[in-house]
Amino acid sequence: GLSRMRYMAAQTKRPLRFVALASPVANYSDLAQWLGVPPENMFNFHSSVRARPLEIGVQGVGVDHFQTRVLAMTRMVHGACARAAGAAEQTIVVAPTLQQSEATAVELLTLAIGTGTEAAFAPAAGAAAALAAETAKVQQPTLRQLMPLGVAFYNERLSAADQLVVLQCFVRGWLKVLVCLLYTSDAADDSLR
């Protein structure tokens, strides 16, 4: 959309104004340059100015094979999720593909059970009954097994009803880990803000 707008502005030789509102970005000057915005017309809030705090961690994995690399990364993500869940914090994990979103959720819970940390992902005692009632509405079998244990995945293959249940449970704090794609639907984006 933006590239087409810039192309149309160049063809008609009429100036174009972009008003872009988003979360703070680290590469705002690159973004402004791509949009054709002069530096004096660009403003960006510092990354520490967020409605909700964001913790950023970078770890490298020196493995070339995709599946092996994803498995190694899932182990690191499990550790981070277990620490966050133990501190009563929720975690959103971003997966690269639709298939990987479901597989990552299953693998995270498998690792939790294998390491004895599954209790960290479990919903609070008061929320367990409500989560069970919502989980009963879910049609997708894998998701129905994961949710009572505090882990879920969200992708476009889920029915609209299942997507809604997952988002509501996560927003209410009943799920500790949500695995989704970087590009989720508008409904998910609005719910997770």
TORKOL-4160 file (C-alpha; in steps of 0.2 Angstrom, whole numbers, padded with zeros to 4 digits, m for minus):
193
<pt num="1" X="0000" Y="0000" Z="0000"/>
<pt num="2" X="0013" Y="0013" Z="0005"/>
<pt num="3" X="0024" Y="0009" Z="m0010"/>
<pt num="4" X="0009" Y="0011" Z="m0022"/>
<pt num="5" X="0005" Y="0028" Z="m0013"/>
<pt num="6" X="0023" Y="0034" Z="m0016"/>
<pt num="7" X="0022" Y="0028" Z="m0034"/>
<pt num="8" X="0006" Y="0038" Z="m0037"/>
<pt num="9" X="0012" Y="0053" Z="m0029"/>
<pt num="10" X="0028" Y="0053" Z="m0040"/>
<pt num="11" X="0017" Y="0050" Z="m0056"/>
<pt num="12" X="0005" Y="0064" Z="m0052"/>
<pt num="13" X="0019" Y="0076" Z="m0045"/>
<pt num="14" X="0007" Y="0080" Z="m0030"/>
<pt num="15" X="0014" Y="0080" Z="m0012"/>
<pt num="16" X="0008" Y="0066" Z="m0001"/>
<pt num="17" X="0007" Y="0067" Z="0018"/>
<pt num="18" X="0009" Y="0051" Z="0028"/>
<pt num="19" X="0003" Y="0051" Z="0046"/>
<pt num="20" X="0009" Y="0035" Z="0054"/>
<pt num="21" X="0005" Y="0030" Z="0072"/>
<pt num="22" X="0013" Y="0014" Z="0079"/>
<pt num="23" X="0023" Y="0008" Z="0094"/>
<pt num="24" X="0040" Y="0015" Z="0095"/>
<pt num="25" X="0052" Y="0007" Z="0083"/>
<pt num="26" X="0071" Y="0006" Z="0084"/>
<pt num="27" X="0074" Y="0009" Z="0065"/>
<pt num="28" X="0063" Y="0025" Z="0063"/>
<pt num="29" X="0076" Y="0034" Z="0052"/>
<pt num="30" X="0076" Y="0020" Z="0040"/>
<pt num="31" X="0057" Y="0019" Z="0040"/>
<pt num="32" X="0056" Y="0038" Z="0037"/>
<pt num="33" X="0068" Y="0037" Z="0023"/>
<pt num="34" X="0058" Y="0023" Z="0015"/>
<pt num="35" X="0043" Y="0033" Z="0016"/>
<pt num="36" X="0052" Y="0048" Z="0009"/>
<pt num="37" X="0050" Y="0058" Z="0025"/>
<pt num="38" X="0063" Y="0071" Z="0028"/>
<pt num="39" X="0072" Y="0069" Z="0045"/>
<pt num="40" X="0066" Y="0086" Z="0051"/>
<pt num="41" X="0048" Y="0080" Z="0049"/>
<pt num="42" X="0050" Y="0063" Z="0058"/>
<pt num="43" X="0047" Y="0060" Z="0077"/>
<pt num="44" X="0049" Y="0044" Z="0086"/>
<pt num="45" X="0046" Y="0041" Z="0105"/>
<pt num="46" X="0060" Y="0032" Z="0114"/>
<pt num="47" X="0058" Y="0013" Z="0115"/>
<pt num="48" X="0056" Y="0014" Z="0134"/>
<pt num="49" X="0040" Y="0024" Z="0131"/>
<pt num="50" X="0027" Y="0010" Z="0130"/>
<pt num="51" X="0010" Y="0007" Z="0137"/>
<pt num="52" X="0016" Y="m0010" Z="0143"/>
<pt num="53" X="0034" Y="m0014" Z="0146"/>
<pt num="54" X="0043" Y="m0024" Z="0134"/>
<pt num="55" X="0058" Y="m0035" Z="0138"/>
<pt num="56" X="0069" Y="m0039" Z="0123"/>
<pt num="57" X="0082" Y="m0053" Z="0124"/>
<pt num="58" X="0093" Y="m0058" Z="0110"/>
<pt num="59" X="0102" Y="m0075" Z="0109"/>
<pt num="60" X="0110" Y="m0084" Z="0095"/>
<pt num="61" X="0109" Y="m0102" Z="0089"/>
<pt num="62" X="0123" Y="m0108" Z="0078"/>
<pt num="63" X="0113" Y="m0122" Z="0069"/>
<pt num="64" X="0110" Y="m0122" Z="0050"/>
<pt num="65" X="0096" Y="m0135" Z="0049"/>
<pt num="66" X="0079" Y="m0126" Z="0051"/>
<pt num="67" X="0070" Y="m0140" Z="0061"/>
<pt num="68" X="0085" Y="m0142" Z="0073"/>
<pt num="69" X="0087" Y="m0123" Z="0075"/>
<pt num="70" X="0069" Y="m0121" Z="0079"/>
<pt num="71" X="0070" Y="m0135" Z="0092"/>
<pt num="72" X="0085" Y="m0127" Z="0100"/>
<pt num="73" X="0077" Y="m0110" Z="0100"/>
<pt num="74" X="0061" Y="m0118" Z="0108"/>
<pt num="75" X="0072" Y="m0124" Z="0122"/>
<pt num="76" X="0078" Y="m0106" Z="0125"/>
<pt num="77" X="0060" Y="m0099" Z="0124"/>
<pt num="78" X="0054" Y="m0113" Z="0136"/>
<pt num="79" X="0066" Y="m0106" Z="0149"/>
<pt num="80" X="0061" Y="m0088" Z="0146"/>
<pt num="81" X="0042" Y="m0093" Z="0147"/>
<pt num="82" X="0045" Y="m0103" Z="0163"/>
<pt num="83" X="0054" Y="m0089" Z="0171"/>
<pt num="84" X="0040" Y="m0076" Z="0166"/>
<pt num="85" X="0026" Y="m0088" Z="0171"/>
<pt num="86" X="0034" Y="m0091" Z="0188"/>
<pt num="87" X="0034" Y="m0072" Z="0190"/>
<pt num="88" X="0015" Y="m0072" Z="0186"/>
<pt num="89" X="0018" Y="m0064" Z="0169"/>
<pt num="90" X="0011" Y="m0069" Z="0152"/>
<pt num="91" X="0022" Y="m0072" Z="0137"/>
<pt num="92" X="0018" Y="m0070" Z="0118"/>
<pt num="93" X="0029" Y="m0081" Z="0107"/>
<pt num="94" X="0031" Y="m0077" Z="0089"/>
<pt num="95" X="0032" Y="m0092" Z="0077"/>
<pt num="96" X="0038" Y="m0091" Z="0059"/>
<pt num="97" X="0024" Y="m0101" Z="0051"/>
<pt num="98" X="0006" Y="m0107" Z="0054"/>
<pt num="99" X="0012" Y="m0125" Z="0056"/>
<pt num="100" X="0026" Y="m0119" Z="0068"/>
<pt num="101" X="0014" Y="m0110" Z="0079"/>
<pt num="102" X="0005" Y="m0126" Z="0084"/>
<pt num="103" X="0021" Y="m0136" Z="0085"/>
<pt num="104" X="0030" Y="m0123" Z="0096"/>
<pt num="105" X="0015" Y="m0123" Z="0108"/>
<pt num="106" X="0015" Y="m0142" Z="0109"/>
<pt num="107" X="0034" Y="m0142" Z="0111"/>
<pt num="108" X="0034" Y="m0129" Z="0125"/>
<pt num="109" X="0022" Y="m0139" Z="0135"/>
<pt num="110" X="0031" Y="m0155" Z="0131"/>
<pt num="111" X="0047" Y="m0147" Z="0138"/>
<pt num="112" X="0038" Y="m0140" Z="0153"/>
<pt num="113" X="0032" Y="m0158" Z="0157"/>
<pt num="114" X="0049" Y="m0166" Z="0154"/>
<pt num="115" X="0058" Y="m0153" Z="0165"/>
<pt num="116" X="0044" Y="m0153" Z="0179"/>
<pt num="117" X="0040" Y="m0135" Z="0176"/>
<pt num="118" X="0022" Y="m0137" Z="0170"/>
<pt num="119" X="0015" Y="m0130" Z="0186"/>
<pt num="120" X="0022" Y="m0113" Z="0181"/>
<pt num="121" X="0011" Y="m0113" Z="0166"/>
<pt num="122" X="m0005" Y="m0118" Z="0175"/>
<pt num="123" X="m0018" Y="m0105" Z="0177"/>
<pt num="124" X="m0021" Y="m0099" Z="0195"/>
<pt num="125" X="m0033" Y="m0109" Z="0205"/>
<pt num="126" X="m0047" Y="m0097" Z="0204"/>
<pt num="127" X="m0046" Y="m0096" Z="0185"/>
<pt num="128" X="m0044" Y="m0115" Z="0182"/>
<pt num="129" X="m0063" Y="m0118" Z="0182"/>
<pt num="130" X="m0067" Y="m0103" Z="0171"/>
<pt num="131" X="m0053" Y="m0109" Z="0159"/>
<pt num="132" X="m0060" Y="m0126" Z="0158"/>
<pt num="133" X="m0077" Y="m0120" Z="0154"/>
<pt num="134" X="m0070" Y="m0109" Z="0140"/>
<pt num="135" X="m0059" Y="m0123" Z="0134"/>
<pt num="136" X="m0075" Y="m0135" Z="0132"/>
<pt num="137" X="m0080" Y="m0123" Z="0118"/>
<pt num="138" X="m0065" Y="m0125" Z="0108"/>
<pt num="139" X="m0066" Y="m0137" Z="0092"/>
<pt num="140" X="m0048" Y="m0139" Z="0088"/>
<pt num="141" X="m0042" Y="m0154" Z="0097"/>
<pt num="142" X="m0024" Y="m0150" Z="0100"/>
<pt num="143" X="m0029" Y="m0133" Z="0107"/>
<pt num="144" X="m0042" Y="m0141" Z="0118"/>
<pt num="145" X="m0028" Y="m0151" Z="0126"/>
<pt num="146" X="m0016" Y="m0137" Z="0128"/>
<pt num="147" X="m0027" Y="m0123" Z="0135"/>
<pt num="148" X="m0031" Y="m0131" Z="0152"/>
<pt num="149" X="m0012" Y="m0132" Z="0155"/>
<pt num="150" X="m0010" Y="m0113" Z="0152"/>
<pt num="151" X="m0003" Y="m0113" Z="0134"/>
<pt num="152" X="m0012" Y="m0110" Z="0118"/>
<pt num="153" X="m0008" Y="m0105" Z="0100"/>
<pt num="154" X="m0017" Y="m0093" Z="0088"/>
<pt num="155" X="m0017" Y="m0093" Z="0070"/>
<pt num="156" X="m0028" Y="m0091" Z="0055"/>
<pt num="157" X="m0032" Y="m0109" Z="0053"/>
<pt num="158" X="m0042" Y="m0109" Z="0069"/>
<pt num="159" X="m0061" Y="m0106" Z="0067"/>
<pt num="160" X="m0067" Y="m0088" Z="0072"/>
<pt num="161" X="m0075" Y="m0095" Z="0087"/>
<pt num="162" X="m0059" Y="m0104" Z="0093"/>
<pt num="163" X="m0049" Y="m0088" Z="0089"/>
<pt num="164" X="m0061" Y="m0078" Z="0100"/>
<pt num="165" X="m0060" Y="m0090" Z="0115"/>
<pt num="166" X="m0041" Y="m0090" Z="0114"/>
<pt num="167" X="m0040" Y="m0071" Z="0114"/>
<pt num="168" X="m0052" Y="m0069" Z="0128"/>
<pt num="169" X="m0043" Y="m0082" Z="0139"/>
<pt num="170" X="m0026" Y="m0074" Z="0136"/>
<pt num="171" X="m0033" Y="m0056" Z="0139"/>
<pt num="172" X="m0041" Y="m0062" Z="0155"/>
<pt num="173" X="m0024" Y="m0069" Z="0161"/>
<pt num="174" X="m0030" Y="m0087" Z="0161"/>
<pt num="175" X="m0016" Y="m0092" Z="0148"/>
<pt num="176" X="0002" Y="m0090" Z="0153"/>
<pt num="177" X="0009" Y="m0093" Z="0135"/>
<pt num="178" X="0002" Y="m0088" Z="0118"/>
<pt num="179" X="0011" Y="m0093" Z="0102"/>
<pt num="180" X="0006" Y="m0084" Z="0087"/>
<pt num="181" X="0012" Y="m0077" Z="0070"/>
<pt num="182" X="0020" Y="m0060" Z="0069"/>
<pt num="183" X="0006" Y="m0055" Z="0057"/>
<pt num="184" X="m0010" Y="m0059" Z="0066"/>
<pt num="185" X="m0027" Y="m0054" Z="0062"/>
<pt num="186" X="m0034" Y="m0037" Z="0066"/>
<pt num="187" X="m0045" Y="m0044" Z="0080"/>
<pt num="188" X="m0030" Y="m0052" Z="0088"/>
<pt num="189" X="m0020" Y="m0036" Z="0086"/>
<pt num="190" X="m0033" Y="m0026" Z="0095"/>
<pt num="191" X="m0036" Y="m0038" Z="0109"/>
<pt num="192" X="m0018" Y="m0040" Z="0113"/>
<pt num="193" X="m0014" Y="m0021" Z="0115"/>
